[in-house]
């Protein structure tokens, strides 16, 4: 999808996603002490960005949808926090090295050659001792899970991401995790996500 497509998807007054943070993000980062700046890549409507800001991080919310970022700013204002929103195509986004104490990538899906560029830039953008966290639809999800992108070219495994980050970081956790979702008929289904937590070395 391009920026215009996502703009249209986000254009309604209601949030496309819930205002609460992704549960894996909340579970893994709740105990992490805020230490300066954080970046949320593909931030969308800002649910994870706002949650991080509420915990004391100075958050850069990066997305290529202007409509989504406007909604992120409104959500932040409603919750009494501030975000720095950055409209950018992540395939061309190039942050300064060692800028952030945390880089979050939640449900960003690009063809793997582009995804590797984004993941590498995210790793180098985090300073020593900082945190890298990724959660996304797992490559096994189309066959063994439910929902999410069905194109295998934009899916990945936790091990693929971990292998890419190992030259830059110590891998704390890399695994497939499950998430309960509700299908169109109201039935509970299980989705498979790739999850990687690393600390910049």
trRosetta pair geometry for C-beta under 8 A, 3 or more apart (Angstrom, degrees):
i j d omega theta_ij theta_ji phi_ij phi_ji
1 5 4.2 -123 -165 87 97 138
1 6 5.7 110 133 -49 125 86
1 9 7.9 2 -173 -15 153 138
2 5 5.2 101 54 7 64 103
2 6 7.4 -132 103 1 35 90
3 6 5.8 -61 -150 42 34 107
3 7 6.1 43 151 -27 69 103
3 64 4.3 -103 -96 136 108 106
3 65 5.7 180 -155 -83 76 59
3 66 7.7 56 176 -5 117 79
3 89 7.4 -85 -53 -86 120 91
4 7 5.4 -47 -146 30 33 117
4 8 6.6 33 154 -19 63 102
5 8 5.9 -54 -155 34 31 110
5 9 6.5 31 148 -19 64 106
6 9 5.3 -51 -145 36 38 114
6 10 6.1 25 159 -10 69 110
6 63 8.0 -136 135 170 149 110
6 64 7.0 95 53 83 144 87
6 65 4.1 -103 114 -78 116 129
6 67 7.6 -178 122 52 74 109
6 68 6.5 -33 149 -29 109 127
7 10 6.2 -69 -148 45 25 101
7 11 6.4 50 151 -60 63 96
7 65 5.2 -177 -72 -147 62 92
7 66 6.4 14 -107 47 112 79
7 67 4.4 118 -146 2 70 125
7 68 7.6 -111 -100 -16 49 82
8 11 5.5 -31 -150 -12 32 123
8 67 8.0 134 -36 21 20 162
9 16 6.3 37 147 -95 94 149
10 16 5.9 -79 -106 -23 64 127
10 44 7.5 -174 -96 -163 130 78
10 45 6.6 177 -139 -69 117 99
10 65 5.7 104 13 157 147 144
10 67 4.3 151 90 110 115 114
10 68 4.5 -106 -118 -72 169 76
10 71 6.3 -135 176 1 114 142
11 67 5.5 -53 -85 -160 61 155
12 16 7.5 117 51 -68 109 77
15 18 6.7 94 108 -127 134 12
15 19 5.8 170 -11 -62 170 75
15 45 5.3 148 -140 140 94 166
15 47 7.6 89 -168 -64 142 112
15 71 6.8 146 -103 171 76 135
15 75 7.6 64 -88 -81 125 128
16 44 7.4 -103 59 -176 119 123
16 45 6.4 166 33 -24 89 136
17 44 6.5 44 16 134 132 149
17 45 6.1 -179 43 38 96 123
17 47 5.9 -100 104 -13 117 143
18 47 6.5 79 93 -121 60 153
19 47 5.6 -178 -164 -114 30 101
19 50 7.6 -37 -175 65 83 147
19 75 6.2 -174 -136 -142 102 124
20 26 7.7 -21 166 -51 94 145
20 47 6.4 24 82 -170 20 121
20 51 7.5 62 -168 -75 46 129
21 25 4.9 -108 162 84 115 120
21 26 4.6 137 85 -57 120 100
21 47 5.5 168 -94 141 45 91
21 48 4.9 88 -134 -103 94 62
21 50 8.0 -153 -68 68 91 79
21 51 3.9 -31 -54 -13 124 166
21 52 8.0 109 -99 -34 138 71
22 25 4.2 82 69 6 95 111
22 26 6.9 -174 86 -8 47 86
22 47 7.3 111 -27 103 67 119
22 48 6.0 -11 10 -77 95 113
22 106 5.4 -174 -3 -152 153 141
22 107 7.8 173 -86 -15 147 112
22 135 6.3 -178 139 74 150 146
23 26 5.6 -54 -145 39 36 111
23 27 6.0 35 158 -20 69 107
23 179 7.4 152 49 -125 120 107
24 27 5.8 -52 -140 39 30 110
24 28 6.0 18 164 -10 65 113
24 135 4.8 129 84 -95 142 155
24 177 6.4 123 -101 89 132 159
24 179 7.7 -74 -36 -81 111 118
24 193 7.0 -134 -30 102 157 152
24 195 5.9 -123 -168 -115 146 125
25 28 6.4 -67 -143 42 21 100
25 29 5.8 -19 175 16 63 121
25 48 5.3 -53 154 -125 170 115
25 51 7.3 107 119 83 123 145
25 104 6.6 48 -128 -149 119 132
25 106 6.2 -29 -61 -86 129 136
25 133 6.8 114 -119 133 75 141
25 135 6.7 -115 -54 11 81 137
26 29 6.8 -74 -126 52 17 86
26 30 5.7 39 173 -57 62 103
26 51 6.8 -77 -89 174 91 152
27 30 6.5 -32 -136 -4 16 114
28 32 7.9 16 132 -22 64 120
28 133 6.2 151 107 -133 141 135
28 173 7.9 -135 -125 51 124 143
28 197 5.7 -152 -166 -87 138 136
29 32 4.7 -52 -157 22 65 123
29 52 7.4 -30 135 -99 147 91
29 55 7.9 158 136 62 103 168
29 102 7.6 73 -133 -145 129 145
29 104 7.9 -29 -58 -91 155 123
29 131 7.5 141 -110 126 99 159
29 133 6.6 -68 -61 -43 115 168
30 55 8.0 -148 -136 -103 46 149
32 102 7.3 105 135 -89 146 134
32 131 6.3 -28 -143 -28 152 161
34 38 7.7 -82 -139 -30 86 121
34 52 7.7 129 -105 -178 107 77
34 55 5.4 164 -53 127 117 84
34 56 3.4 -170 37 90 160 104
34 57 4.6 -141 -136 -62 111 65
34 101 7.7 107 -174 87 48 144
35 101 4.1 -176 85 -149 95 162
35 102 7.7 123 52 -25 86 96
35 130 7.5 -143 81 -107 124 82
36 57 7.5 12 92 -141 30 68
36 58 6.3 -48 173 30 45 109
36 100 7.5 -175 106 -149 105 42
36 101 4.8 122 58 -17 97 125
37 57 7.1 81 -153 -174 20 85
37 58 4.8 -48 -99 77 64 101
37 59 7.6 151 -159 -87 61 25
37 60 6.8 26 -173 -11 107 101
37 99 6.4 -53 86 148 141 80
37 100 5.0 -97 104 -116 95 68
37 101 6.2 132 62 11 52 86
37 102 7.9 -156 112 38 47 75
38 52 5.3 -104 80 165 155 145
38 57 4.1 -3 4 -178 124 138
38 58 7.0 148 19 69 71 48
38 59 5.1 -23 71 -105 96 72
38 60 7.2 -164 94 27 47 71
38 100 5.9 90 -120 -162 29 111
38 101 6.3 -56 -75 65 72 81
38 102 3.9 -11 -120 68 99 106
38 103 7.3 -176 -162 -76 67 31
38 104 6.8 30 173 -6 110 105
39 59 7.4 144 -98 -159 26 61
39 60 4.6 -17 -111 66 78 105
39 62 6.3 13 -172 -5 99 118
39 95 6.9 -80 -76 -72 165 163
39 99 7.7 51 -33 97 127 113
39 100 5.0 -80 -4 -93 100 156
39 102 7.3 -178 29 97 57 64
39 103 5.2 -6 62 -116 99 73
39 104 7.1 -170 94 30 52 71
39 122 7.5 -149 86 -132 126 86
39 125 6.6 -22 23 129 149 140
40 43 4.1 81 110 -97 110 101
40 46 7.7 107 89 -129 152 56
40 48 5.4 161 -135 96 137 108
40 49 4.4 -123 24 -78 155 89
40 52 6.8 -177 -56 16 120 145
40 59 6.1 14 -6 -170 109 111
40 60 7.2 -176 25 89 67 54
40 61 5.1 -10 61 -115 112 64
40 62 6.7 174 82 25 56 73
40 104 4.8 -14 -113 67 68 112
40 106 7.4 -20 -161 15 92 107
41 62 5.4 -17 -115 67 53 115
41 90 5.9 83 -167 -117 107 135
41 93 7.8 177 -128 79 105 157
41 103 6.8 24 -16 -175 112 91
41 104 6.8 -175 20 88 75 55
41 105 4.8 -14 61 -101 117 77
41 108 5.9 -21 118 -53 102 151
41 118 6.8 138 177 178 151 116
41 122 6.3 -72 -28 -94 150 123
42 62 7.3 -12 -29 94 30 80
42 63 5.9 81 -141 -106 32 83
42 90 6.5 -39 -54 -39 85 149
42 105 6.8 60 30 -149 108 68
42 106 6.9 -146 84 64 103 61
42 107 6.8 -134 115 85 135 67
42 108 4.0 166 1 -87 152 100
43 46 5.6 28 155 -90 109 56
43 48 6.9 -131 -141 60 75 97
43 49 4.9 28 -153 -39 125 128
43 61 3.7 173 151 -166 177 87
43 62 5.9 119 -11 48 109 40
43 63 4.8 -107 46 -41 79 110
43 68 7.4 153 91 135 75 118
43 69 7.4 69 79 -97 116 78
43 72 6.1 41 128 -103 117 156
43 85 7.7 -136 71 -127 148 80
44 47 7.2 -14 85 11 112 88
44 63 6.0 155 -53 -104 26 149
44 65 7.3 23 -124 48 47 129
44 68 4.9 -96 -164 -169 43 135
44 72 7.2 136 105 -67 45 115
45 68 5.3 -101 -68 -158 57 81
45 71 4.5 -42 -136 105 91 122
45 72 5.4 177 -179 -67 34 75
45 75 6.4 89 157 -19 87 145
46 49 4.3 -66 -152 51 75 117
46 50 5.1 75 144 -28 99 98
46 61 5.4 -8 -107 -136 92 157
46 68 7.7 155 -23 160 80 82
46 69 7.5 95 -50 -130 111 44
46 71 6.9 -171 14 105 109 74
46 72 2.7 125 -37 -134 130 94
46 73 7.5 156 -40 -31 162 34
46 75 5.1 171 81 60 122 132
46 76 6.3 -74 156 -43 150 95
46 83 6.3 -92 -139 -51 131 169
46 85 7.9 -60 -83 -94 123 107
47 50 6.3 -52 -144 34 23 107
47 51 6.6 24 155 -17 58 109
47 75 7.2 -70 -82 159 53 162
48 51 5.6 -56 -148 37 34 113
48 52 6.4 34 154 -18 67 105
48 104 6.0 -147 145 131 139 152
48 106 5.7 135 -29 10 160 153
49 52 5.9 -59 -153 36 29 109
49 53 6.3 28 151 -19 65 107
49 59 4.8 146 -162 151 85 146
49 61 4.0 3 -108 -89 161 114
49 72 6.1 30 59 -162 139 123
49 76 7.3 -49 112 -75 105 113
49 83 5.4 48 149 -117 126 134
50 53 5.5 -53 -146 37 33 113
50 54 6.4 39 152 -23 65 102
50 59 8.0 -131 -68 57 25 161
50 72 7.1 -160 -44 -162 101 77
50 75 5.3 -91 -60 124 152 108
50 76 5.1 -150 -105 -89 99 70
50 79 5.4 92 -176 44 122 152
50 81 6.1 140 -151 62 72 130
50 83 6.9 -65 -80 -54 64 124
51 54 5.7 -51 -152 31 31 114
51 55 6.9 19 151 -10 61 107
52 55 5.8 -67 -156 42 35 106
52 57 4.3 -33 158 45 97 137
52 59 5.1 116 92 -82 118 131
52 102 7.4 -159 -146 92 137 146
52 104 7.3 -148 -58 -10 146 148
53 56 7.8 152 -173 13 32 9
53 57 5.9 -88 -88 68 39 80
53 58 7.7 56 -116 -114 80 22
53 59 4.8 -88 -66 6 92 127
53 76 6.4 22 61 -132 161 106
53 79 7.9 115 84 98 114 123
53 81 3.9 129 127 157 122 141
53 82 6.6 -164 -160 62 139 41
53 83 5.9 -95 -61 -75 149 78
54 79 6.4 -65 -75 151 115 127
54 81 5.5 -105 -70 -51 62 149
57 101 7.6 -143 -127 66 102 113
57 102 6.6 -57 -125 41 141 132
58 84 7.4 30 167 -3 84 115
59 83 5.2 -43 85 -126 105 81
59 84 6.8 -179 96 30 51 76
60 83 7.7 121 -120 -177 19 80
60 84 4.9 -34 -105 79 65 107
60 85 7.9 141 -162 -104 55 16
60 86 5.5 15 -176 -8 100 125
60 100 7.8 -100 27 -92 117 122
61 69 6.6 154 109 -126 114 88
61 72 5.3 -162 134 157 162 155
61 83 4.9 7 -4 178 121 132
61 84 7.0 163 19 79 72 48
61 85 5.0 -29 69 -108 102 66
61 86 6.8 166 79 22 46 75
62 85 8.0 154 -83 -164 33 51
62 86 4.5 -23 -102 73 76 109
62 88 5.5 -34 -161 46 102 110
62 90 6.7 106 133 -86 120 93
62 93 6.3 72 -177 -130 144 158
63 68 5.2 -76 123 88 154 128
63 69 5.5 -175 58 -61 113 96
63 72 7.7 143 15 -18 137 147
63 85 7.7 -41 31 -161 94 93
63 86 7.8 125 21 78 51 63
63 87 6.9 -35 80 -117 61 55
63 88 7.7 105 64 46 16 62
64 87 6.4 81 -134 -170 36 72
64 88 6.4 -79 -85 92 74 28
64 89 5.0 48 -96 -88 130 57
64 90 7.1 -104 -37 -13 107 76
65 68 3.8 64 93 9 119 111
65 69 6.6 165 93 -12 65 83
65 87 7.8 -129 67 -130 20 94
66 69 5.8 -58 -148 39 34 110
66 70 6.4 39 153 -24 66 102
66 87 5.5 7 -86 -109 76 140
67 70 5.8 -51 -152 30 31 112
67 71 6.8 27 151 -14 63 105
68 71 5.7 -59 -155 38 34 110
68 72 6.4 38 147 -23 67 104
69 72 5.2 -46 -145 33 39 117
69 73 6.5 42 153 -21 65 99
69 85 4.2 119 -168 -172 115 137
69 86 8.0 -152 -121 49 143 26
69 87 5.9 -105 -4 -75 160 88
70 73 5.8 -51 -153 33 32 112
70 74 6.7 31 149 -17 64 104
71 74 5.6 -51 -148 37 36 112
71 75 6.3 39 152 -21 67 104
72 75 5.7 -52 -146 36 31 112
72 76 6.3 34 153 -20 64 105
72 83 6.1 -64 142 66 106 162
72 85 6.0 137 83 -96 125 122
73 76 5.6 -52 -148 35 31 113
73 77 6.4 32 153 -19 64 105
73 83 6.4 -128 -98 56 61 112
73 85 5.8 -68 -61 -26 102 140
74 77 5.7 -53 -147 37 33 111
74 78 6.3 35 153 -21 65 106
75 78 5.7 -53 -148 35 31 114
75 79 6.4 13 157 -5 64 112
76 79 6.0 -71 -148 47 28 100
76 81 5.1 -92 -163 81 85 79
76 82 6.1 87 158 -121 130 18
76 83 4.6 -133 -78 -6 160 104
77 80 7.6 44 -175 -69 30 27
86 93 7.9 95 130 -128 127 123
88 92 6.9 -133 180 77 93 88
88 93 4.5 92 137 -88 134 106
89 92 4.8 46 82 26 102 103
89 93 6.7 -166 87 -35 44 86
90 93 4.8 -39 -131 13 43 125
90 108 7.0 -37 63 -153 171 138
90 110 7.5 -138 83 -45 117 146
90 118 5.0 32 150 -114 112 125
91 110 6.9 163 -73 -147 104 156
91 114 5.0 -38 -111 -157 112 115
91 117 6.5 61 -145 83 64 134
91 118 6.8 -62 -91 -60 48 102
93 118 7.4 47 55 -121 106 86
93 121 6.8 146 98 124 81 155
94 121 6.2 -108 -120 -138 54 136
95 99 5.4 -107 159 26 115 148
95 100 7.5 9 146 -19 154 112
95 121 6.5 119 31 166 85 103
95 125 4.2 44 84 -116 127 127
96 99 4.7 105 76 -61 89 121
96 125 7.1 95 77 -128 42 80
97 124 4.9 -56 -118 158 92 94
97 125 6.4 -113 -121 -98 35 38
98 124 7.6 -58 -37 168 59 60
98 125 7.4 -137 -23 -172 17 27
98 126 7.2 -7 -114 113 40 22
98 127 4.1 69 -159 -97 79 78
98 128 7.2 -7 -125 -10 110 71
99 125 5.2 -36 37 -170 102 80
99 126 7.8 -55 54 -84 61 25
99 127 7.1 -173 35 -42 17 93
100 103 5.5 102 95 -59 145 82
100 125 5.4 30 17 137 111 93
100 126 5.2 -53 77 -102 91 61
100 127 6.8 -175 70 -3 36 83
100 130 6.1 119 110 -168 67 156
101 126 7.2 66 -152 -149 10 83
101 127 6.5 -28 -88 41 53 105
101 129 7.9 -30 -140 100 81 85
101 130 4.5 -154 -155 -119 39 105
101 131 7.0 29 149 20 65 82
102 126 7.1 38 -108 -121 9 112
102 130 6.0 -143 -62 -174 39 98
102 131 4.7 -1 -113 62 80 98
102 132 7.9 173 -155 -78 51 30
102 133 7.2 -5 -166 8 95 107
103 122 4.4 154 157 -173 152 97
103 123 7.5 -123 50 -72 153 31
103 125 6.0 100 -76 81 136 111
103 126 5.0 -103 -8 -62 113 113
103 130 7.4 69 -4 138 83 122
103 131 7.4 -167 32 98 58 59
103 132 5.3 -6 63 -115 100 70
103 133 7.3 174 90 30 55 64
104 133 5.2 -12 -113 69 70 102
104 134 7.9 159 -163 -83 45 42
105 108 5.1 -68 -173 18 96 125
105 118 7.4 121 -118 135 139 115
105 119 7.2 -54 -23 -100 170 76
105 122 6.2 -39 -47 -109 123 168
105 132 8.0 2 7 -173 103 82
105 133 7.2 179 31 94 65 54
105 134 4.5 -9 69 -110 104 84
105 135 7.7 169 95 30 63 48
105 136 7.2 -27 127 -48 94 114
106 134 7.5 -174 -77 -151 42 45
106 135 5.3 8 -124 59 74 92
106 136 7.2 174 -164 -71 32 70
107 135 6.9 -15 -41 102 68 78
107 136 5.2 149 -98 -118 36 70
107 137 6.7 59 -126 -20 81 84
108 115 7.4 150 120 -124 100 94
108 118 6.9 -118 136 125 145 156
108 136 6.4 -71 46 -97 53 128
109 115 7.6 -24 -152 -88 33 127
109 136 6.3 149 -70 -167 86 124
109 137 6.5 -7 -76 38 134 109
109 149 5.3 -173 141 -3 165 151
109 154 4.1 72 164 156 99 111
109 155 6.7 -6 -140 -79 117 49
110 114 4.2 -91 145 92 129 116
110 115 4.5 168 68 -63 95 81
110 118 6.7 105 31 1 145 138
110 154 6.0 -163 105 -135 4 94
111 114 5.2 75 65 18 80 105
111 115 6.8 -156 92 -12 33 95
111 153 5.2 -19 -117 153 81 104
111 154 5.9 -56 -71 -86 42 73
112 115 5.2 -55 -135 40 35 115
112 116 6.2 41 164 -27 68 99
112 153 6.9 -116 -9 -175 88 61
112 154 7.8 -160 -42 -111 63 31
112 156 6.6 128 -104 -83 97 107
112 160 7.7 -74 -135 173 120 144
113 116 6.0 -49 -151 27 28 111
113 117 7.2 29 150 -17 58 101
114 117 5.7 -52 -159 31 39 113
114 118 6.6 35 149 -15 69 104
115 118 5.7 -55 -150 38 36 110
115 119 6.1 33 155 -17 69 109
115 154 7.6 138 -48 -149 131 61
115 156 6.6 -156 130 -44 160 141
116 119 5.8 -55 -141 41 31 110
116 120 6.1 32 158 -20 65 108
116 164 5.9 -145 -133 -128 85 141
117 120 5.9 -57 -147 37 27 109
117 121 6.4 23 157 -15 63 108
118 121 5.9 -58 -148 39 29 109
118 122 6.3 33 153 -23 64 107
119 122 5.5 -51 -147 34 31 115
119 123 6.5 34 153 -22 64 103
119 134 7.5 -4 -118 -77 106 147
119 161 6.4 -142 -135 -140 150 84
119 164 5.3 46 115 122 138 143
119 165 6.8 -95 165 -65 111 89
120 123 5.7 -52 -151 32 33 112
120 124 6.5 20 156 -9 66 106
120 164 6.8 -100 -67 171 79 109
120 168 7.8 150 -142 -27 62 147
121 124 6.0 -59 -144 43 32 102
121 125 6.0 37 154 -27 66 110
122 125 5.7 -58 -147 33 28 115
122 126 6.9 25 156 -21 62 104
122 132 6.5 108 133 -131 108 109
123 126 6.3 -62 -159 28 31 107
123 132 6.1 -3 -101 -89 69 149
123 164 7.8 -158 -32 131 144 88
123 165 5.5 -178 -95 -127 133 81
123 168 4.0 82 166 99 129 163
123 169 6.1 -124 -143 -21 107 116
123 198 7.9 -17 -115 94 99 140
123 200 7.0 153 -166 -106 70 98
124 168 6.7 -101 -67 -128 60 142
126 130 3.9 -149 -179 91 99 131
126 131 7.1 -131 -153 59 141 28
126 132 5.8 -125 -9 -64 164 89
126 169 7.7 23 79 -81 134 125
126 200 4.5 -167 112 -54 110 143
127 130 4.9 97 58 -21 64 125
127 200 6.4 143 99 88 27 152
128 200 5.5 -133 -118 114 30 104
128 201 6.8 -16 -135 147 84 18
129 199 6.7 -15 -150 -180 31 102
129 200 6.3 -35 26 68 22 91
130 199 7.3 163 83 -155 30 62
130 200 4.7 17 55 18 79 127
131 197 7.2 -27 -163 -164 99 83
131 198 7.4 142 -159 81 52 48
131 199 6.1 -31 -100 -103 58 66
131 200 7.5 -103 -51 -7 15 88
132 165 6.2 -168 95 -140 157 143
132 169 5.7 -75 18 -89 132 173
132 196 7.4 -21 117 119 98 99
132 197 7.4 153 85 -159 62 37
132 198 4.3 -10 60 63 109 97
132 199 7.5 -158 19 -74 81 19
132 200 6.6 105 -24 -55 103 83
133 196 7.3 171 -149 91 38 60
133 197 5.4 3 -109 -109 80 72
133 198 7.8 -170 -72 28 43 64
134 161 5.5 -123 70 -176 154 157
134 194 7.1 -15 121 112 104 97
134 195 7.2 171 92 -148 65 34
134 196 4.6 11 52 52 102 98
135 177 7.7 -42 -134 46 106 128
135 193 5.5 14 -172 166 89 131
135 194 7.1 169 -148 85 42 56
135 195 5.2 5 -106 -106 82 76
135 196 8.0 -170 -70 26 48 60
136 155 7.9 178 132 -140 110 61
136 156 6.7 38 88 51 132 99
136 193 6.4 153 78 -158 24 86
136 194 5.3 -13 63 54 79 99
137 141 5.0 -78 -178 19 91 160
137 145 8.0 -165 -158 82 87 146
137 147 7.8 -128 -116 107 125 79
137 148 3.6 143 -119 -162 145 146
137 149 5.8 158 69 32 154 85
137 155 5.9 -74 104 -120 95 98
137 191 7.3 -70 -122 178 84 113
137 192 7.5 75 -163 86 60 65
137 193 6.2 -64 -103 -111 30 66
137 194 7.3 20 97 9 19 89
138 141 4.8 127 64 -36 75 96
138 145 6.9 103 56 -8 104 148
138 155 6.8 48 140 -174 24 111
138 156 7.7 -83 -140 84 43 45
138 157 6.3 45 -155 -113 85 57
138 158 7.3 -28 -113 -28 103 83
138 176 5.2 48 -110 -128 158 101
138 192 4.2 -69 45 126 129 97
138 193 5.5 159 -28 -154 95 9
138 194 4.4 134 -95 -43 77 78
139 152 6.5 57 -151 -145 89 84
139 155 4.2 137 -100 129 61 112
139 156 5.8 -52 -49 165 104 3
139 157 5.0 -53 15 -56 120 78
139 160 7.9 82 -27 -3 134 136
139 194 7.3 46 -6 -52 74 125
140 143 6.1 -73 -168 53 60 98
140 144 4.8 -13 157 34 98 121
140 145 6.7 94 111 -11 76 105
140 157 7.5 57 -17 -98 92 96
140 176 6.7 -4 38 -124 129 149
140 192 5.3 -46 84 105 95 158
141 144 6.8 -84 -117 62 20 72
141 145 3.7 -48 -143 49 67 129
141 146 7.4 -85 -175 30 90 23
141 147 7.4 -57 169 71 123 60
141 148 5.2 6 128 59 149 142
141 155 6.9 -148 34 -139 104 140
141 191 6.1 17 -139 -165 117 73
141 192 4.3 -157 -87 57 78 94
141 193 7.5 42 -74 -69 128 40
142 145 7.3 7 -19 52 15 83
142 148 7.5 -113 -67 84 69 101
142 149 7.9 -58 -66 107 107 53
142 150 4.9 103 -114 -137 123 68
142 152 7.1 -88 16 -72 146 81
142 155 7.4 -119 -15 -41 108 164
144 192 6.0 35 91 -21 98 146
145 148 7.3 20 102 25 123 127
145 178 7.8 -167 -115 -127 113 79
145 189 7.7 106 178 150 61 102
145 190 6.0 -101 -136 111 76 72
145 191 4.7 74 174 -144 123 40
145 192 3.7 -137 -59 3 140 90
146 181 5.9 -153 92 62 117 122
146 183 6.5 -84 -178 -78 140 105
146 189 3.8 15 7 140 169 134
146 190 6.3 114 9 67 109 38
146 191 5.2 -89 61 -79 74 73
147 181 5.6 -48 -4 101 147 166
147 183 7.7 -151 -56 -101 100 75
147 189 7.3 137 -17 93 101 132
147 191 5.3 -40 49 -97 109 122
148 155 7.9 84 142 -99 123 114
148 191 6.4 118 -21 -150 118 120
149 154 5.3 -52 137 81 160 120
149 155 6.2 -166 86 -62 111 95
151 154 5.1 49 89 17 107 102
151 155 7.2 167 91 -16 56 94
152 155 5.5 -66 -144 37 44 113
156 160 4.6 -117 -171 70 101 139
156 161 6.0 95 135 -45 134 93
156 194 5.9 -63 96 7 79 169
157 160 4.8 108 56 -2 77 99
157 161 7.4 -148 95 1 47 84
157 176 7.4 -49 -151 -69 83 100
157 194 5.6 171 -164 -106 28 128
158 161 5.9 -60 -156 40 36 108
158 162 6.0 35 150 -20 70 110
158 174 4.3 156 152 180 110 78
158 175 5.4 -42 65 14 172 8
158 176 6.1 -142 -7 -57 122 56
158 194 4.2 -175 -59 -160 70 88
158 195 5.8 -14 -102 52 126 44
158 196 5.2 161 -154 -61 84 91
159 162 5.4 -52 -139 40 34 113
159 163 6.1 40 158 -24 66 103
159 174 6.1 108 -83 146 49 128
160 163 5.9 -55 -151 32 26 111
160 164 6.7 24 152 -17 60 107
160 194 7.9 -31 43 -150 97 155
161 164 5.7 -58 -154 36 33 112
161 165 6.3 19 155 -10 68 111
161 174 7.1 -171 75 -135 94 113
161 194 6.5 127 3 149 131 131
161 196 4.6 -138 102 -14 127 158
162 165 5.9 -65 -144 44 31 103
162 166 6.3 51 156 -49 66 95
162 171 4.8 43 -149 -114 108 144
162 174 3.8 -5 -63 -107 140 159
162 196 5.3 -161 -66 -127 81 126
162 198 7.2 160 -123 -68 71 122
163 166 5.9 -33 -147 0 30 118
165 168 5.6 -80 -166 55 59 101
165 169 4.8 -30 163 44 102 114
165 171 6.7 117 90 -80 114 92
165 196 6.9 145 16 156 147 139
165 198 4.9 -148 141 -26 145 174
166 169 7.0 -89 -111 62 21 63
166 171 6.3 -34 -92 -32 80 113
168 198 7.9 71 91 141 88 141
168 200 6.4 -39 151 -133 89 76
168 201 6.7 162 155 37 36 89
169 198 3.8 77 128 156 137 121
169 199 5.9 161 -166 76 98 32
169 200 4.9 -56 -101 -99 97 39
169 201 5.5 165 -120 -6 31 86
170 198 6.4 162 79 -161 40 79
170 199 5.0 -15 58 60 95 91
170 201 5.3 103 -27 -64 85 110
171 174 5.3 -24 -175 -25 128 118
171 196 7.0 -60 -141 -160 99 95
171 197 7.7 106 -166 81 58 53
171 198 5.1 -40 -104 -102 51 95
172 197 4.4 -53 67 104 114 98
172 198 6.0 -176 7 -99 84 31
172 199 6.0 76 -42 -15 112 96
173 195 6.7 -25 123 122 107 101
173 196 6.9 178 94 -144 65 35
173 197 4.4 30 45 38 98 105
174 195 7.3 -180 -140 94 35 60
174 196 4.7 17 -109 -112 82 84
174 197 7.7 -145 -62 32 57 57
174 198 8.0 28 -62 -61 101 94
175 195 5.8 -15 65 62 67 100
176 192 5.5 -8 -174 -170 113 103
176 193 7.0 148 -159 76 61 41
176 194 6.3 -40 -102 -98 65 52
176 195 7.3 135 -122 16 16 88
177 192 7.6 146 75 -157 37 54
177 193 5.1 -27 65 67 87 96
177 194 7.9 118 20 -135 80 7
177 195 4.6 32 -4 -12 120 136
178 190 5.2 -21 -163 -167 114 108
178 191 7.0 140 -160 73 58 47
178 192 6.2 -32 -101 -100 65 58
178 193 7.5 166 -96 20 15 83
179 190 7.3 133 67 -160 39 58
179 191 4.6 -28 67 65 94 100
179 192 7.8 -178 22 -78 82 13
179 193 5.7 46 -10 -13 120 121
180 188 5.6 -14 -168 -165 108 104
180 189 7.4 143 -156 74 57 37
180 190 6.3 -37 -99 -100 56 60
180 191 7.6 177 -92 17 7 83
181 188 7.5 141 76 -155 33 55
181 189 5.4 -32 71 68 84 88
181 190 7.5 140 23 -113 81 11
181 191 5.0 50 -7 -21 125 117
182 186 6.0 -14 -175 -144 112 36
182 187 6.9 150 -154 72 64 30
182 188 6.1 -39 -97 -95 66 51
182 189 7.2 135 -117 18 16 84
183 186 7.2 -49 70 21 66 17
183 187 5.0 -8 39 58 109 86
183 188 7.9 -156 2 -77 84 4
183 189 5.0 67 -41 -14 105 129
